[in-house]
Amino acid sequence: MDSEQKASVFEQIYQDYLRQLRQVDLPRVANRIGVEMEGDAILLPLFGQLYKISSGGIVGPSGKEPIHSVKVVLCQYLLHMLVGEVDGQDWVSYKDFKDASPFVGGFQSNTEKAIVKNFAGRLETLKRACLQLGGKDPGLDWGYQLSMKFDPLPLIPILLLFNDADEEFSAQCLLLFERRAEKYLDMESMAILAWLLTDYLNQSQGDMRTTVM
């Protein structure tokens, strides 16, 4: 598929999401997750950046449409958000979700392994990147050199655990979700969310929030 065909497919997907959003009570969603409305648009934070979303389209903090992957995650999130209260705040790995198996290989390569590749031997650099992206110490004593909790979307935290390489072991990174996250996002969108996190961390020395498609 060439770039023009790919863009056409992405646009068709986007327009289908917007049609589905016309059936969503956005003020009710806003009240549920504690965010504001502006006219008929909900103002939804993604990694600390506000996006204006309505059935007419999505506008990013730059005033332009965001990249396709961001539009997918935001739409999927809003379409799933009225499921009611959901239990399951224990932390689990992506591969533990029952529908994740088709995406596990790509998830690990594009997120956990990519973080190891970029930050092995650079623990303090990773810590600074995490703090820059809004990561906070979750107060967990799980034996990792670095533990950071992110809140990329309301009600969907991600936990990053990292051990740097030593004489015996290579560097290791784990990204965990709350078990209930599968009720708020499909597996592809959860993978994209972790991919965005990875991409933003890897770009921490420059302009973050840019490249994932």
Backbone as JSON Lines, residues from 0, in Angstrom:
{"i":0,"aa":"M","n":[0.84,-1.19,0.0],"ca":[0.0,0.0,0.0],"c":[0.87,1.25,0.0]}
{"i":1,"aa":"D","n":[0.68,2.12,-0.99],"ca":[1.5,3.33,-1.04],"c":[0.96,4.37,-0.07]}
{"i":2,"aa":"S","n":[1.68,5.48,0.08],"ca":[1.33,6.47,1.09],"c":[-0.03,7.1,0.83]}
{"i":3,"aa":"E","n":[-0.38,7.28,-0.45],"ca":[-1.67,7.88,-0.76],"c":[-2.82,6.95,-0.39]}
{"i":4,"aa":"Q","n":[-2.66,5.66,-0.69],"ca":[-3.68,4.69,-0.31],"c":[-3.81,4.58,1.2]}
{"i":5,"aa":"K","n":[-2.66,4.6,1.87],"ca":[-2.65,4.52,3.33],"c":[-3.38,5.71,3.94]}
{"i":6,"aa":"A","n":[-3.12,6.9,3.42],"ca":[-3.79,8.1,3.91],"c":[-5.3,8.01,3.71]}
{"i":7,"aa":"S","n":[-5.71,7.44,2.57],"ca":[-7.14,7.29,2.28],"c":[-7.8,6.33,3.27]}
{"i":8,"aa":"V","n":[-7.12,5.22,3.57],"ca":[-7.66,4.26,4.54],"c":[-7.75,4.9,5.92]}
{"i":9,"aa":"F","n":[-6.7,5.61,6.32],"ca":[-6.72,6.3,7.62],"c":[-7.88,7.28,7.7]}
{"i":10,"aa":"E","n":[-8.13,8.01,6.62],"ca":[-9.21,8.99,6.61],"c":[-10.57,8.3,6.72]}
{"i":11,"aa":"Q","n":[-10.73,7.17,6.06],"ca":[-11.98,6.42,6.16],"c":[-12.22,5.95,7.59]}
{"i":12,"aa":"I","n":[-11.17,5.45,8.23],"ca":[-11.27,5.01,9.63],"c":[-11.66,6.18,10.52]}
{"i":13,"aa":"Y","n":[-11.01,7.3,10.3],"ca":[-11.27,8.49,11.11],"c":[-12.72,8.95,10.96]}
{"i":14,"aa":"Q","n":[-13.2,9.01,9.74],"ca":[-14.57,9.46,9.51],"c":[-15.58,8.5,10.12]}
{"i":15,"aa":"D","n":[-15.27,7.2,10.12],"ca":[-16.15,6.23,10.76],"c":[-16.19,6.46,12.26]}
{"i":16,"aa":"Y","n":[-15.05,6.75,12.87],"ca":[-15.03,7.07,14.3],"c":[-15.89,8.3,14.59]}
{"i":17,"aa":"L","n":[-15.76,9.33,13.76],"ca":[-16.54,10.55,14.0],"c":[-18.03,10.27,13.9]}
{"i":18,"aa":"R","n":[-18.42,9.4,12.99],"ca":[-19.84,9.03,12.89],"c":[-20.3,8.34,14.17]}
{"i":19,"aa":"Q","n":[-19.45,7.47,14.7],"ca":[-19.8,6.78,15.95],"c":[-19.88,7.74,17.12]}
{"i":20,"aa":"L","n":[-19.03,8.77,17.13],"ca":[-19.02,9.73,18.23],"c":[-20.31,10.54,18.29]}
{"i":21,"aa":"R","n":[-21.04,10.61,17.17],"ca":[-22.31,11.34,17.18],"c":[-23.32,10.67,18.11]}
{"i":22,"aa":"Q","n":[-23.1,9.4,18.41],"ca":[-24.0,8.66,19.3],"c":[-23.55,8.7,20.76]}
{"i":23,"aa":"V","n":[-22.44,9.38,21.04],"ca":[-21.88,9.42,22.39],"c":[-22.31,10.7,23.1]}
{"i":24,"aa":"D","n":[-22.75,10.56,24.34],"ca":[-23.12,11.71,25.17],"c":[-21.83,12.28,25.77]}
{"i":25,"aa":"L","n":[-21.19,13.18,25.03],"ca":[-19.89,13.7,25.46],"c":[-19.96,14.46,26.79]}
{"i":26,"aa":"P","n":[-21.0,15.28,27.07],"ca":[-21.07,15.9,28.39],"c":[-21.11,14.88,29.52]}
{"i":27,"aa":"R","n":[-21.79,13.78,29.3],"ca":[-21.84,12.73,30.32],"c":[-20.46,12.11,30.52]}
{"i":28,"aa":"V","n":[-19.74,11.88,29.42],"ca":[-18.38,11.35,29.51],"c":[-17.49,12.34,30.26]}
{"i":29,"aa":"A","n":[-17.6,13.61,29.91],"ca":[-16.78,14.63,30.57],"c":[-17.01,14.63,32.07]}
{"i":30,"aa":"N","n":[-18.28,14.52,32.48],"ca":[-18.61,14.48,33.9],"c":[-18.04,13.23,34.56]}
{"i":31,"aa":"R","n":[-18.1,12.12,33.84],"ca":[-17.6,10.85,34.39],"c":[-16.11,10.91,34.68]}
{"i":32,"aa":"I","n":[-15.34,11.48,33.78],"ca":[-13.88,11.45,33.94],"c":[-13.3,12.75,34.49]}
{"i":33,"aa":"G","n":[-14.18,13.75,34.72],"ca":[-13.73,14.97,35.36],"c":[-12.98,15.93,34.46]}
{"i":34,"aa":"V","n":[-13.42,16.07,33.21],"ca":[-12.8,17.03,32.3],"c":[-13.85,18.03,31.84]}
{"i":35,"aa":"E","n":[-13.43,19.05,31.1],"ca":[-14.31,20.14,30.7],"c":[-14.83,19.95,29.28]}
{"i":36,"aa":"M","n":[-15.94,20.64,29.02],"ca":[-16.48,20.77,27.66],"c":[-16.22,22.19,27.18]}
{"i":37,"aa":"E","n":[-16.04,22.34,25.87],"ca":[-15.97,23.66,25.24],"c":[-16.93,23.63,24.06]}
{"i":38,"aa":"G","n":[-18.1,24.22,24.25],"ca":[-19.15,24.08,23.24],"c":[-19.59,22.63,23.18]}
{"i":39,"aa":"D","n":[-19.58,22.06,21.97],"ca":[-19.98,20.66,21.83],"c":[-18.78,19.72,21.84]}
{"i":40,"aa":"A","n":[-17.6,20.23,22.2],"ca":[-16.38,19.43,22.19],"c":[-15.92,19.12,23.61]}
{"i":41,"aa":"I","n":[-15.42,17.92,23.8],"ca":[-14.82,17.54,25.08],"c":[-13.33,17.84,25.02]}
{"i":42,"aa":"L","n":[-12.78,18.35,26.11],"ca":[-11.35,18.65,26.2],"c":[-10.67,17.52,26.95]}
{"i":43,"aa":"L","n":[-9.95,16.7,26.21],"ca":[-9.39,15.48,26.77],"c":[-7.87,15.54,26.8]}
{"i":44,"aa":"P","n":[-7.25,15.33,27.97],"ca":[-5.79,15.34,28.04],"c":[-5.19,14.0,27.63]}
{"i":45,"aa":"L","n":[-4.16,14.06,26.82],"ca":[-3.38,12.88,26.46],"c":[-1.92,13.22,26.72]}
{"i":46,"aa":"F","n":[-1.31,12.54,27.7],"ca":[0.05,12.87,28.12],"c":[0.2,14.36,28.4]}
{"i":47,"aa":"G","n":[-0.81,14.94,29.06],"ca":[-0.73,16.32,29.5],"c":[-1.04,17.35,28.44]}
{"i":48,"aa":"Q","n":[-1.34,16.92,27.22],"ca":[-1.68,17.84,26.14],"c":[-3.18,17.76,25.86]}
{"i":49,"aa":"L","n":[-3.86,18.93,25.77],"ca":[-5.3,18.94,25.6],"c":[-5.7,18.81,24.13]}
{"i":50,"aa":"Y","n":[-6.66,17.92,23.9],"ca":[-7.23,17.72,22.57],"c":[-8.72,18.05,22.63]}
{"i":51,"aa":"K","n":[-9.18,18.77,21.62],"ca":[-10.59,19.15,21.52],"c":[-11.27,18.16,20.57]}
{"i":52,"aa":"I","n":[-12.25,17.42,21.09],"ca":[-12.85,16.33,20.32],"c":[-14.36,16.5,20.26]}
{"i":53,"aa":"S","n":[-14.89,16.45,19.06],"ca":[-16.34,16.45,18.84],"c":[-16.62,15.56,17.64]}
{"i":54,"aa":"S","n":[-17.9,15.39,17.34],"ca":[-18.24,14.57,16.17],"c":[-17.82,15.25,14.87]}
{"i":55,"aa":"G","n":[-17.4,16.51,14.96],"ca":[-16.92,17.21,13.78],"c":[-15.44,17.06,13.53]}
{"i":56,"aa":"G","n":[-14.7,16.54,14.51],"ca":[-13.28,16.35,14.3],"c":[-12.48,16.49,15.58]}
{"i":57,"aa":"I","n":[-11.18,16.3,15.47],"ca":[-10.26,16.38,16.6],"c":[-9.2,17.43,16.28]}
{"i":58,"aa":"V","n":[-8.97,18.3,17.24],"ca":[-7.96,19.34,17.09],"c":[-6.95,19.18,18.23]}
{"i":59,"aa":"G","n":[-5.68,19.15,17.88],"ca":[-4.63,19.0,18.87],"c":[-4.2,20.32,19.47]}
{"i":60,"aa":"P","n":[-3.25,20.29,20.4],"ca":[-2.79,21.52,21.04],"c":[-2.15,22.51,20.08]}
{"i":61,"aa":"S","n":[-1.7,22.02,18.92],"ca":[-1.1,22.91,17.92],"c":[-2.15,23.62,17.07]}
{"i":62,"aa":"G","n":[-3.43,23.24,17.26],"ca":[-4.5,23.79,16.43],"c":[-4.74,23.0,15.17]}
{"i":63,"aa":"K","n":[-4.0,21.9,14.99],"ca":[-4.13,21.05,13.8],"c":[-4.62,19.66,14.2]}
{"i":64,"aa":"E","n":[-5.05,18.88,13.2],"ca":[-5.4,17.49,13.45],"c":[-4.16,16.73,13.92]}
{"i":65,"aa":"P","n":[-4.3,15.88,14.95],"ca":[-3.16,15.07,15.38],"c":[-2.9,13.92,14.42]}
{"i":66,"aa":"I","n":[-1.83,13.2,14.65],"ca":[-1.51,12.04,13.83],"c":[-2.57,10.95,14.0]}
{"i":67,"aa":"H","n":[-2.6,10.02,13.08],"ca":[-3.65,9.01,13.04],"c":[-3.71,8.19,14.32]}
{"i":68,"aa":"S","n":[-2.57,7.77,14.84],"ca":[-2.57,6.92,16.02],"c":[-3.2,7.62,17.21]}
{"i":69,"aa":"V","n":[-2.96,8.9,17.36],"ca":[-3.57,9.67,18.45],"c":[-5.09,9.74,18.26]}
{"i":70,"aa":"K","n":[-5.53,9.96,17.03],"ca":[-6.97,10.02,16.77],"c":[-7.64,8.68,17.1]}
{"i":71,"aa":"V","n":[-6.99,7.58,16.78],"ca":[-7.53,6.25,17.08],"c":[-7.71,6.07,18.58]}
{"i":72,"aa":"V","n":[-6.66,6.37,19.36],"ca":[-6.71,6.19,20.81],"c":[-7.8,7.06,21.43]}
{"i":73,"aa":"L","n":[-7.87,8.33,21.05],"ca":[-8.85,9.23,21.64],"c":[-10.28,8.8,21.32]}
{"i":74,"aa":"C","n":[-10.51,8.41,20.08],"ca":[-11.86,7.97,19.7],"c":[-12.24,6.67,20.39]}
{"i":75,"aa":"Q","n":[-11.35,5.7,20.4],"ca":[-11.63,4.44,21.07],"c":[-11.93,4.66,22.55]}
{"i":76,"aa":"Y","n":[-11.17,5.53,23.16],"ca":[-11.37,5.83,24.57],"c":[-12.77,6.39,24.82]}
{"i":77,"aa":"L","n":[-13.18,7.37,24.05],"ca":[-14.49,7.97,24.25],"c":[-15.62,6.99,23.94]}
{"i":78,"aa":"L","n":[-15.42,6.13,22.97],"ca":[-16.45,5.16,22.6],"c":[-16.62,4.07,23.65]}
{"i":79,"aa":"H","n":[-15.6,3.87,24.51],"ca":[-15.67,2.84,25.54],"c":[-15.97,3.4,26.94]}
{"i":80,"aa":"M","n":[-16.03,4.72,27.08],"ca":[-15.95,5.3,28.4],"c":[-17.22,5.22,29.23]}
{"i":81,"aa":"L","n":[-18.34,4.85,28.65],"ca":[-19.58,4.78,29.42],"c":[-19.94,3.35,29.83]}
{"i":82,"aa":"V","n":[-18.9,2.56,30.11],"ca":[-19.15,1.17,30.5],"c":[-19.55,1.04,31.96]}
{"i":83,"aa":"G","n":[-19.49,2.14,32.73],"ca":[-19.8,2.08,34.15],"c":[-18.55,1.82,34.97]}
{"i":84,"aa":"E","n":[-18.73,1.72,36.27],"ca":[-17.6,1.48,37.14],"c":[-17.03,0.08,36.89]}
{"i":85,"aa":"V","n":[-15.7,0.01,36.83],"ca":[-15.04,-1.24,36.5],"c":[-14.0,-1.57,37.57]}
{"i":86,"aa":"D","n":[-14.05,-2.8,38.07],"ca":[-13.04,-3.26,39.04],"c":[-11.79,-3.71,38.29]}
{"i":87,"aa":"G","n":[-10.72,-3.9,39.04],"ca":[-9.49,-4.44,38.45],"c":[-8.37,-3.44,38.39]}
{"i":88,"aa":"Q","n":[-7.94,-2.96,39.56],"ca":[-6.86,-1.97,39.6],"c":[-5.49,-2.59,39.88]}
{"i":89,"aa":"D","n":[-5.43,-3.93,39.84],"ca":[-4.13,-4.59,39.97],"c":[-3.35,-4.44,38.67]}
{"i":90,"aa":"W","n":[-2.02,-4.41,38.78],"ca":[-1.16,-4.21,37.61],"c":[-0.89,-5.53,36.89]}
{"i":91,"aa":"V","n":[-1.0,-5.51,35.58],"ca":[-0.72,-6.69,34.76],"c":[0.06,-6.28,33.52]}
{"i":92,"aa":"S","n":[0.79,-7.22,32.95],"ca":[1.52,-6.95,31.72],"c":[0.56,-7.03,30.53]}
{"i":93,"aa":"Y","n":[0.96,-6.44,29.44],"ca":[0.12,-6.42,28.24],"c":[-0.23,-7.83,27.78]}
{"i":94,"aa":"K","n":[0.73,-8.73,27.83],"ca":[0.49,-10.09,27.34],"c":[-0.54,-10.86,28.17]}
{"i":95,"aa":"D","n":[-0.86,-10.36,29.35],"ca":[-1.82,-11.03,30.22],"c":[-3.27,-10.76,29.82]}
{"i":96,"aa":"F","n":[-3.5,-9.78,28.96],"ca":[-4.87,-9.53,28.5],"c":[-5.27,-10.59,27.49]}
{"i":97,"aa":"K","n":[-6.5,-11.07,27.6],"ca":[-6.91,-12.24,26.82],"c":[-6.91,-12.0,25.31]}
{"i":98,"aa":"D","n":[-7.1,-10.77,24.86],"ca":[-7.16,-10.5,23.41],"c":[-5.86,-9.9,22.87]}
{"i":99,"aa":"A","n":[-4.79,-9.95,23.67],"ca":[-3.56,-9.25,23.28],"c":[-2.63,-10.07,22.39]}
{"i":100,"aa":"S","n":[-2.83,-11.37,22.3],"ca":[-1.82,-12.24,21.67],"c":[-1.41,-11.81,20.26]}
{"i":101,"aa":"P","n":[-2.31,-11.31,19.39],"ca":[-1.84,-10.91,18.05],"c":[-0.89,-9.71,18.06]}
{"i":102,"aa":"F","n":[-0.87,-8.97,19.16],"ca":[-0.09,-7.73,19.21],"c":[1.12,-7.81,20.13]}
{"i":103,"aa":"V","n":[1.27,-8.92,20.86],"ca":[2.31,-8.98,21.91],"c":[3.71,-8.78,21.34]}
{"i":104,"aa":"G","n":[4.03,-9.45,20.24],"ca":[5.37,-9.33,19.67],"c":[5.71,-7.91,19.29]}
{"i":105,"aa":"G","n":[4.8,-7.25,18.59],"ca":[5.01,-5.86,18.21],"c":[5.06,-4.94,19.41]}
{"i":106,"aa":"F","n":[4.2,-5.23,20.39],"ca":[4.2,-4.42,21.61],"c":[5.57,-4.44,22.28]}
{"i":107,"aa":"Q","n":[6.1,-5.63,22.49],"ca":[7.39,-5.74,23.18],"c":[8.52,-5.09,22.39]}
{"i":108,"aa":"S","n":[8.51,-5.29,21.08],"ca":[9.58,-4.71,20.25],"c":[9.53,-3.19,20.23]}
{"i":109,"aa":"N","n":[8.31,-2.65,20.13],"ca":[8.14,-1.21,19.95],"c":[8.1,-0.42,21.26]}
{"i":110,"aa":"T","n":[8.02,-1.12,22.38],"ca":[7.91,-0.41,23.66],"c":[9.03,-0.84,24.62]}
{"i":111,"aa":"E","n":[8.87,-1.95,25.27],"ca":[9.81,-2.37,26.32],"c":[11.23,-2.54,25.79]}
{"i":112,"aa":"K","n":[11.37,-3.26,24.69],"ca":[12.71,-3.47,24.13],"c":[13.28,-2.16,23.58]}
{"i":113,"aa":"A","n":[12.42,-1.31,23.03],"ca":[12.89,-0.03,22.51],"c":[13.4,0.87,23.63]}
{"i":114,"aa":"I","n":[12.73,0.85,24.78],"ca":[13.19,1.64,25.92],"c":[14.53,1.12,26.41]}
{"i":115,"aa":"V","n":[14.67,-0.19,26.49],"ca":[15.96,-0.78,26.88],"c":[17.06,-0.35,25.91]}
{"i":116,"aa":"K","n":[16.78,-0.43,24.63],"ca":[17.78,-0.07,23.62],"c":[18.22,1.38,23.77]}
{"i":117,"aa":"N","n":[17.29,2.27,24.06],"ca":[17.59,3.69,24.11],"c":[18.14,4.16,25.45]}
{"i":118,"aa":"F","n":[17.86,3.41,26.53],"ca":[18.22,3.92,27.85],"c":[19.09,2.99,28.68]}
{"i":119,"aa":"A","n":[19.5,1.84,28.18],"ca":[20.43,0.99,28.92],"c":[21.73,1.77,29.16]}
{"i":120,"aa":"G","n":[22.16,1.78,30.42],"ca":[23.34,2.55,30.79],"c":[23.08,4.03,30.99]}
{"i":121,"aa":"R","n":[21.81,4.43,30.89],"ca":[21.44,5.85,31.0],"c":[20.25,6.01,31.94]}
{"i":122,"aa":"L","n":[20.37,5.42,33.12],"ca":[19.26,5.39,34.07],"c":[18.79,6.8,34.44]}
{"i":123,"aa":"E","n":[19.72,7.69,34.73],"ca":[19.34,9.04,35.12],"c":[18.68,9.8,33.96]}
{"i":124,"aa":"T","n":[19.14,9.52,32.75],"ca":[18.51,10.15,31.58],"c":[17.07,9.68,31.44]}
{"i":125,"aa":"L","n":[16.84,8.39,31.64],"ca":[15.47,7.87,31.58],"c":[14.61,8.48,32.69]}
{"i":126,"aa":"K","n":[15.18,8.61,33.88],"ca":[14.41,9.21,34.98],"c":[14.01,10.64,34.64]}
{"i":127,"aa":"R","n":[14.93,11.42,34.08],"ca":[14.6,12.8,33.71],"c":[13.53,12.83,32.62]}
{"i":128,"aa":"A","n":[13.64,11.91,31.65],"ca":[12.65,11.86,30.58],"c":[11.27,11.52,31.14]}
{"i":129,"aa":"C","n":[11.23,10.6,32.1],"ca":[9.96,10.23,32.72],"c":[9.34,11.42,33.45]}
{"i":130,"aa":"L","n":[10.15,12.12,34.21],"ca":[9.65,13.28,34.95],"c":[9.17,14.37,33.99]}
{"i":131,"aa":"Q","n":[9.88,14.55,32.89],"ca":[9.49,15.54,31.89],"c":[8.14,15.22,31.3]}
{"i":132,"aa":"L","n":[7.83,13.94,31.18],"ca":[6.56,13.51,30.59],"c":[5.45,13.4,31.63]}
{"i":133,"aa":"G","n":[5.74,13.78,32.87],"ca":[4.7,13.76,33.91],"c":[4.7,12.51,34.76]}
{"i":134,"aa":"G","n":[5.74,11.67,34.63],"ca":[5.81,10.47,35.45],"c":[6.01,10.8,36.91]}
{"i":135,"aa":"K","n":[5.45,9.96,37.78],"ca":[5.56,10.16,39.22],"c":[5.94,8.84,39.9]}
{"i":136,"aa":"D","n":[6.63,8.96,41.02],"ca":[7.0,7.79,41.8],"c":[5.73,7.17,42.38]}
{"i":137,"aa":"P","n":[5.42,5.88,42.05],"ca":[4.2,5.26,42.56],"c":[4.32,4.76,43.99]}
{"i":138,"aa":"G","n":[5.52,4.84,44.56],"ca":[5.71,4.39,45.93],"c":[5.68,2.88,46.09]}
{"i":139,"aa":"L","n":[6.08,2.16,45.06],"ca":[6.08,0.69,45.1],"c":[7.49,0.17,45.39]}
{"i":140,"aa":"D","n":[7.6,-0.76,46.3],"ca":[8.89,-1.36,46.63],"c":[8.96,-2.73,45.98]}
{"i":141,"aa":"W","n":[9.16,-2.72,44.65],"ca":[9.15,-3.97,43.89],"c":[10.55,-4.38,43.43]}
{"i":142,"aa":"G","n":[11.57,-3.72,43.94],"ca":[12.93,-4.12,43.63],"c":[13.47,-3.61,42.31]}
{"i":143,"aa":"Y","n":[12.83,-2.6,41.73],"ca":[13.33,-2.03,40.47],"c":[14.08,-0.73,40.76]}
{"i":144,"aa":"Q","n":[15.09,-0.45,39.96],"ca":[15.85,0.78,40.14],"c":[15.02,2.03,39.82]}
{"i":145,"aa":"L","n":[14.09,1.88,38.9],"ca":[13.23,3.01,38.54],"c":[11.8,2.52,38.38]}
{"i":146,"aa":"S","n":[10.89,3.18,39.08],"ca":[9.45,2.91,38.94],"c":[8.78,4.25,38.7]}
{"i":147,"aa":"M","n":[8.01,4.35,37.63],"ca":[7.32,5.59,37.3],"c":[5.89,5.29,36.85]}
{"i":148,"aa":"K","n":[4.96,6.05,37.39],"ca":[3.55,5.93,36.99],"c":[3.17,7.12,36.12]}
{"i":149,"aa":"F","n":[2.58,6.83,34.99],"ca":[2.09,7.85,34.07],"c":[0.56,7.79,34.01]}
{"i":150,"aa":"D","n":[-0.05,8.92,33.72],"ca":[-1.5,8.99,33.53],"c":[-1.77,9.57,32.15]}
{"i":151,"aa":"P","n":[-1.55,8.78,31.1],"ca":[-1.71,9.29,29.74],"c":[-3.14,9.7,29.42]}
{"i":152,"aa":"L","n":[-4.11,8.98,29.98],"ca":[-5.53,9.3,29.85],"c":[-6.2,9.11,31.21]}
{"i":153,"aa":"P","n":[-7.25,9.84,31.5],"ca":[-7.96,9.61,32.77],"c":[-8.38,8.14,32.91]}
{"i":154,"aa":"L","n":[-8.12,7.57,34.06],"ca":[-8.49,6.2,34.42],"c":[-7.63,5.13,33.75]}
{"i":155,"aa":"I","n":[-6.61,5.52,32.97],"ca":[-5.75,4.52,32.32],"c":[-4.28,4.83,32.61]}
{"i":156,"aa":"P","n":[-3.82,4.52,33.81],"ca":[-2.4,4.72,34.11],"c":[-1.53,3.64,33.48]}
{"i":157,"aa":"I","n":[-0.27,3.96,33.3],"ca":[0.74,2.98,32.86],"c":[1.89,3.04,33.85]}
{"i":158,"aa":"L","n":[2.37,1.87,34.25],"ca":[3.48,1.77,35.18],"c":[4.72,1.31,34.43]}
{"i":159,"aa":"L","n":[5.81,2.08,34.53],"ca":[7.09,1.72,33.92],"c":[8.03,1.23,35.0]}
{"i":160,"aa":"L","n":[8.59,0.04,34.81],"ca":[9.58,-0.54,35.72],"c":[10.86,-0.78,34.93]}
{"i":161,"aa":"F","n":[11.99,-0.37,35.5],"ca":[13.24,-0.46,34.76],"c":[14.39,-0.84,35.69]}
{"i":162,"aa":"N","n":[15.16,-1.82,35.27],"ca":[16.43,-2.16,35.9],"c":[17.53,-2.01,34.86]}
{"i":163,"aa":"D","n":[18.6,-1.29,35.22],"ca":[19.71,-1.12,34.29],"c":[20.58,-2.37,34.29]}
{"i":164,"aa":"A","n":[21.42,-2.47,33.28],"ca":[22.31,-3.62,33.15],"c":[23.36,-3.61,34.26]}
{"i":165,"aa":"D","n":[23.76,-4.8,34.69],"ca":[24.89,-4.93,35.61],"c":[25.76,-6.08,35.12]}
{"i":166,"aa":"E","n":[26.67,-6.56,35.97],"ca":[27.61,-7.6,35.54],"c":[26.92,-8.92,35.24]}
{"i":167,"aa":"E","n":[25.76,-9.15,35.83],"ca":[25.08,-10.43,35.68],"c":[23.88,-10.38,34.72]}
{"i":168,"aa":"F","n":[23.18,-9.26,34.69],"ca":[21.92,-9.2,33.96],"c":[21.91,-8.03,32.98]}
{"i":169,"aa":"S","n":[21.23,-8.22,31.87],"ca":[21.04,-7.12,30.92],"c":[19.92,-6.22,31.43]}
{"i":170,"aa":"A","n":[19.8,-5.04,30.85],"ca":[18.75,-4.1,31.25],"c":[17.37,-4.7,30.97]}
{"i":171,"aa":"Q","n":[16.42,-4.32,31.78],"ca":[15.06,-4.85,31.65],"c":[14.05,-3.73,31.85]}
{"i":172,"aa":"C","n":[13.01,-3.74,31.02],"ca":[11.92,-2.77,31.15],"c":[10.58,-3.51,31.06]}
{"i":173,"aa":"L","n":[9.66,-3.14,31.92],"ca":[8.3,-3.65,31.87],"c":[7.33,-2.48,31.87]}
{"i":174,"aa":"L","n":[6.31,-2.56,31.04],"ca":[5.21,-1.6,31.06],"c":[3.95,-2.34,31.47]}
{"i":175,"aa":"L","n":[3.32,-1.87,32.53],"ca":[2.14,-2.54,33.08],"c":[0.92,-1.63,33.0]}
{"i":176,"aa":"F","n":[-0.24,-2.26,32.83],"ca":[-1.52,-1.57,32.84],"c":[-2.35,-2.09,34.0]}
{"i":177,"aa":"E","n":[-3.33,-1.3,34.43],"ca":[-4.33,-1.85,35.33],"c":[-5.19,-2.84,34.56]}
{"i":178,"aa":"R","n":[-5.61,-3.89,35.24],"ca":[-6.39,-4.94,34.56],"c":[-7.65,-4.38,33.91]}
{"i":179,"aa":"R","n":[-8.26,-3.37,34.51],"ca":[-9.5,-2.82,33.98],"c":[-9.31,-2.02,32.7]}
{"i":180,"aa":"A","n":[-8.07,-1.78,32.3],"ca":[-7.82,-0.96,31.1],"c":[-8.47,-1.57,29.86]}
{"i":181,"aa":"E","n":[-8.59,-2.89,29.82],"ca":[-9.18,-3.53,28.64],"c":[-10.66,-3.18,28.46]}
{"i":182,"aa":"K","n":[-11.28,-2.65,29.5],"ca":[-12.68,-2.22,29.38],"c":[-12.79,-0.82,28.77]}
{"i":183,"aa":"Y","n":[-11.68,-0.08,28.78],"ca":[-11.68,1.29,28.31],"c":[-11.04,1.47,26.94]}
{"i":184,"aa":"L","n":[-10.21,0.51,26.54],"ca":[-9.53,0.57,25.23],"c":[-9.44,-0.83,24.65]}
{"i":185,"aa":"D","n":[-9.44,-0.92,23.32],"ca":[-9.17,-2.2,22.69],"c":[-7.66,-2.45,22.74]}
{"i":186,"aa":"M","n":[-7.25,-3.65,22.38],"ca":[-5.85,-4.03,22.51],"c":[-4.92,-3.23,21.61]}
{"i":187,"aa":"E","n":[-5.39,-2.92,20.41],"ca":[-4.57,-2.12,19.5],"c":[-4.33,-0.73,20.08]}
{"i":188,"aa":"S","n":[-5.38,-0.14,20.64],"ca":[-5.24,1.2,21.2],"c":[-4.36,1.2,22.44]}
{"i":189,"aa":"M","n":[-4.44,0.16,23.25],"ca":[-3.56,0.05,24.41],"c":[-2.1,-0.04,23.96]}
{"i":190,"aa":"A","n":[-1.85,-0.8,22.91],"ca":[-0.49,-0.91,22.38],"c":[-0.02,0.45,21.85]}
{"i":191,"aa":"I","n":[-0.9,1.17,21.15],"ca":[-0.53,2.49,20.64],"c":[-0.21,3.44,21.79]}
{"i":192,"aa":"L","n":[-0.99,3.37,22.87],"ca":[-0.75,4.24,24.02],"c":[0.65,4.01,24.6]}
{"i":193,"aa":"A","n":[1.03,2.74,24.74],"ca":[2.37,2.43,25.23],"c":[3.44,2.83,24.22]}
{"i":194,"aa":"W","n":[3.13,2.71,22.94],"ca":[4.06,3.11,21.89],"c":[4.28,4.63,21.92]}
{"i":195,"aa":"L","n":[3.19,5.37,22.13],"ca":[3.32,6.82,22.27],"c":[4.2,7.17,23.46]}
{"i":196,"aa":"L","n":[3.98,6.5,24.58],"ca":[4.82,6.72,25.76],"c":[6.29,6.5,25.42]}
{"i":197,"aa":"T","n":[6.58,5.4,24.76],"ca":[7.95,5.08,24.38],"c":[8.53,6.13,23.45]}
{"i":198,"aa":"D","n":[7.75,6.52,22.47],"ca":[8.21,7.52,21.5],"c":[8.51,8.85,22.17]}
{"i":199,"aa":"Y","n":[7.64,9.27,23.09],"ca":[7.85,10.54,23.77],"c":[9.09,10.49,24.67]}
{"i":200,"aa":"L","n":[9.3,9.36,25.33],"ca":[10.51,9.23,26.15],"c":[11.76,9.27,25.29]}
{"i":201,"aa":"N","n":[11.72,8.59,24.16],"ca":[12.89,8.55,23.28],"c":[13.19,9.9,22.65]}
{"i":202,"aa":"Q","n":[12.19,10.75,22.56],"ca":[12.38,12.08,21.99],"c":[12.55,13.14,23.07]}
{"i":203,"aa":"S","n":[12.86,12.73,24.27],"ca":[12.82,13.63,25.42],"c":[13.78,14.81,25.31]}
{"i":204,"aa":"Q","n":[14.8,14.69,24.47],"ca":[15.73,15.8,24.33],"c":[15.27,16.82,23.28]}
{"i":205,"aa":"G","n":[14.19,16.46,22.55],"ca":[13.69,17.37,21.52],"c":[12.22,17.65,21.72]}
{"i":206,"aa":"D","n":[11.52,17.85,20.64],"ca":[10.1,18.14,20.69],"c":[9.33,16.85,20.75]}
{"i":207,"aa":"M","n":[8.75,16.55,21.9],"ca":[8.05,15.3,22.1],"c":[6.66,15.36,21.45]}
{"i":208,"aa":"R","n":[5.97,14.21,21.47],"ca":[4.58,14.11,20.97],"c":[4.51,14.35,19.47]}
{"i":209,"aa":"T","n":[5.32,13.59,18.68],"ca":[5.34,13.91,17.25],"c":[5.12,12.75,16.29]}
{"i":210,"aa":"T","n":[5.8,11.62,16.43],"ca":[6.01,10.83,15.23],"c":[5.23,9.53,15.09]}
{"i":211,"aa":"V","n":[4.67,8.96,16.14],"ca":[4.07,7.64,16.0],"c":[2.88,7.68,15.06]}
{"i":212,"aa":"M","n":[2.84,6.75,14.11],"ca":[1.69,6.65,13.21],"c":[0.84,5.45,13.58]}
